[in-house]
Amino acid sequence: TLTGHALQEHASEILHKVDAVSLDLDRVDNARIPLLRIGLLPSLATLLTPVLIDQAQSAYRIENISLYADLANVHQHLIQTRQVDLLVTSRPFYDLDGLVRQPLLEENFCLVLPPDYDAFDGDLERLAAGLPMIRFSASTPAGLHIDQHLRRCRVQIPRGLDADRTTMIMAAVAAGQGFSILSPTLLLDGIIEGMQLSILPLPLKPLARSVILVNREDELGDLPLLLGTAIQSRIRSALELLDPVARNATRFGIEA
């Protein structure tokens, strides 16, 4: 019933909070952290998983680690209900108290075209008339961010092809089926897989997003700072795979 579904949803949150209280008490009683739960942006999850595990185990001897790849619009619920201890996210959640926000990087979005595509004259609407735009789904934070920017710039591009994962978008662009607008870290998984693309500066007012490490105050000691440094180092290294346009669109340590 509808009543049953509502009860189940609230009961689930209560049980998560009960588990979190028990975990927090364990942390007080033990010098070591018994469990670390990290929420990640899907576009960075594959790249960062080995680094996060290595740092947590080698520096803090954390044996139990849980990693979750979720879109940024899910992250607020995860941190509020204490289902995660740390977030690598694109949203700072300034409306929430009791959080520490560590800016990792800021990046500008780029225009992504099929490899060797040389017919672009600087006009996005004219480009879209001959080559469809492959977008993020409107329900995703990145898709909403890009759509809002196009409207602000008064650029009208018909909606046709969309997907909710970056590698799906990149695969279609690499196959010559359209163009897209992506940020450098969104490109990494596809480039690592060997996809060939042409990357140009976005011919509009700059559109940027931040990547931020978020955790609750007075928890985890200096572990978030350690992980933040390791994350930046890994992303710096991976960006070397991109061409100079994408690398130059990324700035580390920018205040979110």
C-alpha positions as CSV (number, residue, x, y, z in Angstrom):
1,T,0.0,0.0,0.0
2,L,1.0,3.6,-0.2
3,T,1.1,3.8,3.6
4,G,3.3,0.8,3.7
5,H,5.7,2.2,1.2
6,A,5.9,5.5,3.2
7,L,6.5,3.6,6.4
8,Q,9.2,1.5,4.7
9,E,11.1,4.6,3.5
10,H,11.1,6.2,6.9
11,A,12.0,3.0,8.7
12,S,14.9,2.5,6.3
13,E,16.3,6.0,7.2
14,I,15.8,5.3,10.9
15,L,17.7,2.0,10.7
16,H,20.6,3.7,8.8
17,K,20.8,6.3,11.6
18,V,20.8,3.6,14.3
19,D,23.7,1.9,12.4
20,A,25.5,5.2,12.2
21,V,25.2,5.8,15.9
22,S,26.6,2.4,16.6
23,L,29.5,3.0,14.2
24,D,30.2,6.4,15.7
25,L,30.5,4.9,19.2
26,D,32.9,2.3,17.8
27,R,35.0,5.1,16.5
28,V,35.1,6.8,19.9
29,D,36.1,3.5,21.6
30,N,38.7,2.5,19.0
31,A,41.7,4.4,17.7
32,R,41.2,2.9,14.3
33,I,38.4,3.5,11.9
34,P,36.4,0.3,11.6
35,L,34.6,1.2,8.4
36,L,34.9,3.9,5.8
37,R,32.1,4.6,3.3
38,I,32.8,6.8,0.3
39,G,30.4,8.2,-2.3
40,L,31.9,9.0,-5.7
41,L,30.9,10.7,-8.9
42,P,30.5,7.9,-11.5
43,S,32.8,9.6,-13.8
44,L,35.7,9.4,-11.3
45,A,34.8,6.1,-9.5
46,T,36.9,3.8,-11.7
47,L,39.9,6.1,-11.7
48,L,39.9,6.8,-8.0
49,T,38.9,3.4,-6.5
50,P,42.4,1.9,-6.3
51,V,43.9,5.2,-4.9
52,L,41.2,5.5,-2.1
53,I,41.6,1.8,-1.1
54,D,45.4,2.0,-1.0
55,Q,45.5,5.2,1.0
56,A,42.9,4.1,3.5
57,Q,44.5,0.7,4.1
58,S,48.2,1.8,4.1
59,A,47.8,5.0,6.2
60,Y,44.9,4.1,8.5
61,R,44.8,0.3,8.3
62,I,41.1,0.5,7.5
63,E,40.0,-3.0,6.6
64,N,36.3,-2.4,5.8
65,I,35.7,0.0,2.9
66,S,32.5,0.5,1.0
67,L,32.4,2.6,-2.2
68,Y,29.3,3.9,-3.9
69,A,29.1,5.5,-7.4
70,D,26.1,7.8,-7.5
71,L,25.0,10.9,-9.3
72,A,25.6,14.2,-7.4
73,N,21.8,14.7,-6.9
74,V,21.9,11.5,-4.6
75,H,24.9,12.6,-2.6
76,Q,23.0,15.0,-0.3
77,H,20.7,12.2,0.9
78,L,23.7,9.9,1.5
79,I,25.6,12.4,3.7
80,Q,22.5,13.6,5.5
81,T,21.4,10.0,6.4
82,R,25.0,9.0,7.3
83,Q,25.1,6.3,4.7
84,V,28.5,7.7,3.7
85,D,31.4,9.3,5.6
86,L,33.0,11.0,2.6
87,L,31.8,12.3,-0.8
88,V,33.8,13.1,-3.9
89,T,31.1,15.3,-5.4
90,S,30.3,18.2,-7.7
91,R,28.0,19.9,-5.1
92,P,29.3,21.8,-2.0
93,F,25.9,21.6,-0.1
94,Y,26.3,25.0,1.4
95,D,22.7,24.7,2.8
96,L,23.9,21.9,5.1
97,D,25.6,22.7,8.4
98,G,28.3,20.6,10.0
99,L,30.2,19.7,6.8
100,V,33.9,20.3,5.8
101,R,34.4,21.0,2.1
102,Q,37.8,20.5,0.5
103,P,38.0,21.9,-3.0
104,L,39.9,19.5,-5.3
105,L,39.6,21.2,-8.7
106,E,37.5,23.3,-11.0
107,E,37.1,22.5,-14.7
108,N,35.6,24.2,-17.7
109,F,33.4,22.2,-20.1
110,C,34.7,21.7,-23.6
111,L,33.2,21.0,-27.0
112,V,33.8,17.3,-27.9
113,L,33.7,16.3,-31.6
114,P,34.3,13.1,-33.6
115,P,38.0,12.5,-34.4
116,D,39.3,14.6,-37.3
117,Y,36.1,16.5,-37.6
118,D,37.0,19.8,-39.3
119,A,33.7,21.3,-40.4
120,F,33.0,23.3,-37.2
121,D,33.0,27.1,-37.8
122,G,32.3,28.3,-34.3
123,D,28.5,28.3,-34.4
124,L,26.9,25.6,-32.2
125,E,23.4,25.9,-33.7
126,R,24.8,25.5,-37.2
127,L,26.9,22.5,-36.0
128,A,23.7,20.9,-34.5
129,A,21.9,21.3,-37.8
130,G,24.2,18.8,-39.4
131,L,25.5,16.8,-36.4
132,P,23.2,16.0,-33.5
133,M,24.2,16.9,-29.9
134,I,24.5,13.9,-27.7
135,R,23.5,15.1,-24.2
136,F,23.4,13.9,-20.7
137,S,19.8,13.0,-19.7
138,A,18.0,16.0,-18.3
139,S,17.5,14.2,-15.0
140,T,21.3,14.2,-14.4
141,P,23.0,17.1,-12.6
142,A,25.5,17.5,-15.5
143,G,22.7,17.4,-18.0
144,L,20.7,20.1,-16.1
145,H,23.8,22.2,-15.7
146,I,24.6,22.1,-19.5
147,D,21.0,22.7,-20.5
148,Q,20.7,25.7,-18.2
149,H,23.9,27.2,-19.6
150,L,22.7,26.8,-23.2
151,R,19.5,28.6,-22.4
152,R,21.4,31.4,-20.7
153,C,23.5,31.8,-23.8
154,R,20.3,31.7,-26.0
155,V,21.5,28.7,-27.9
156,Q,18.7,26.5,-29.2
157,I,19.8,22.9,-29.9
158,P,17.1,20.3,-30.6
159,R,17.0,17.4,-28.1
160,G,17.4,14.1,-29.7
161,L,20.0,11.7,-28.3
162,D,20.8,11.5,-24.6
163,A,22.4,9.1,-22.1
164,D,23.1,9.0,-18.4
165,R,26.7,7.8,-18.5
166,T,29.7,9.6,-20.0
167,T,31.3,6.6,-21.7
168,M,28.0,6.0,-23.6
169,I,28.1,9.6,-24.9
170,M,31.7,9.4,-25.8
171,A,31.3,6.2,-27.6
172,A,28.7,7.7,-29.9
173,V,30.8,10.8,-30.5
174,A,33.8,8.7,-31.3
175,A,31.7,6.8,-33.8
176,G,30.9,10.0,-35.6
177,Q,27.2,10.0,-34.5
178,G,27.2,13.4,-32.9
179,F,29.0,16.0,-30.7
180,S,28.8,16.7,-27.0
181,I,29.8,19.1,-24.2
182,L,31.9,17.5,-21.5
183,S,34.4,18.5,-18.8
184,P,37.9,17.1,-18.6
185,T,37.3,14.6,-15.8
186,L,34.2,13.4,-17.6
187,L,36.4,12.5,-20.5
188,L,38.9,10.4,-18.6
189,D,37.1,7.0,-18.6
190,G,36.6,7.0,-22.3
191,I,40.1,8.2,-23.1
192,I,41.6,5.5,-20.9
193,E,39.5,3.0,-22.9
194,G,41.1,4.3,-26.1
195,M,38.3,6.4,-27.6
196,Q,39.5,9.0,-30.1
197,L,38.0,12.5,-30.0
198,S,38.6,16.1,-31.1
199,I,38.4,18.5,-28.1
200,L,37.9,22.3,-28.5
201,P,37.2,25.2,-26.2
202,L,33.5,25.7,-25.7
203,P,32.5,28.6,-28.1
204,L,30.3,30.2,-25.4
205,K,30.7,31.9,-22.1
206,P,32.7,29.6,-19.9
207,L,30.8,26.8,-18.2
208,A,32.5,25.2,-15.2
209,R,32.0,22.7,-12.4
210,S,33.9,21.9,-9.2
211,V,34.9,18.6,-7.7
212,I,34.9,18.7,-3.9
213,L,35.7,16.3,-1.1
214,V,32.9,16.6,1.6
215,N,32.9,15.1,5.0
216,R,31.2,15.7,8.4
217,E,33.0,17.9,10.9
218,D,35.1,16.4,13.7
219,E,35.2,13.0,12.1
220,L,38.0,11.0,10.5
221,G,40.9,13.1,11.7
222,D,43.2,14.1,8.9
223,L,42.1,11.2,6.6
224,P,40.1,13.5,4.4
225,L,43.1,15.8,3.8
226,L,45.3,12.8,3.0
227,L,42.7,11.4,0.6
228,G,42.2,14.8,-1.0
229,T,45.9,15.1,-1.8
230,A,46.0,11.6,-3.3
231,I,42.9,12.3,-5.4
232,Q,44.4,15.4,-6.9
233,S,47.6,13.6,-7.7
234,R,45.8,10.8,-9.4
235,I,43.7,13.1,-11.5
236,R,46.7,15.2,-12.4
237,S,48.4,12.1,-13.7
238,A,45.3,10.9,-15.7
239,L,44.9,14.3,-17.3
240,E,48.2,13.9,-19.1
241,L,46.3,11.5,-21.4
242,L,44.2,14.4,-22.6
243,D,45.2,17.0,-25.2
244,P,46.3,20.5,-24.0
245,V,42.8,22.0,-24.5
246,A,41.3,19.7,-21.9
247,R,44.3,19.9,-19.5
248,N,44.3,23.7,-19.6
249,A,40.6,23.7,-18.7
250,T,41.4,22.2,-15.3
251,R,42.6,24.1,-12.2
252,F,43.4,22.4,-9.0
253,G,42.5,23.7,-5.5
254,I,40.0,26.3,-6.6
255,E,37.7,27.5,-3.9
256,A,34.3,25.8,-4.5
